[in-house]
């Protein structure tokens, strides 16, 4: 029997798939996982020259731990 599980979701913004950077946010503690979306939003707001191209959300777990990751692919218009 498999003791772990995982899942992935993806959101793409626009048809342009070029990107110049990647930022990964991750959390294992329950309270941190609950705030992860807010952290991503704050980062996006703090970087107005970054155009978000894609966000991939990954959840994985085993018998003891649950991890949530959000991977943000972006294009820096000033790069």
N, C-alpha and C positions, 0 to 999 in steps of 0.2 A: 504494500500500500504506500502511495506517495504521501509523505508528511508535509510537503510544501505546496504552495500554489502561487500563481502569478497571473497578472492581467495587464493589458496595455490599451490605452486610448490615444487617439491622435486628432489634432485640430490643425488644419492648414489655413493660412490667411493669404488670399490672392493666388494668382497663377505662377508668380515668379518664385522659383525654388532656390535661387542663389542666396547664400548667406556668408557672412564674414566672421561670425562668432557663435559660440555655444555657451550657455550658462546652465549649470545643473543645480537644482535645489533638491534636497532629500531630508527625510526625517524618519526616525524610528519610534520616538516617544509619542504617545497618544496626543498630548496637548500640542506638541510641535507639528504633528500631522494635520491637526485641525487648523493651524495657522499658516500652513504652507502656501495656500492660494493667496492669502494676504501678503506674504513675503514676496511672492512673484509679482503681484500688482505693484507693490512699493518699488521694486527694482525697475519695473517697466516705466513707472512714472518718474523715477530718478534719472532715467536715461532716454530723454526725448528724441535723440538722434537715432535710436535703435528702432528699426521696423521689424516687428516680430513676424517671422515667416511661418513658423510651425512650433507647436508645443506637443510633446509626447509625455503622457502620464503613465507611469509604470508602478504597479503594486506587486509586491512579492512578500511571501511569508513562509515561515517554517513553524515548528512546534512552539517556539518561544518568542519569536520576533516578527513584527510586521514593518515593512519599509514602504514608504511612498516617495517616489521621485518624480520631479517635473523637469524635463529637459527642454530648454527654450533655444530655438535656433533663430538668429536675428541677423539683419543686414544693417551695418552702421553707415548711414548716409554721409558721414564725414570722414570715413576711412579712406 
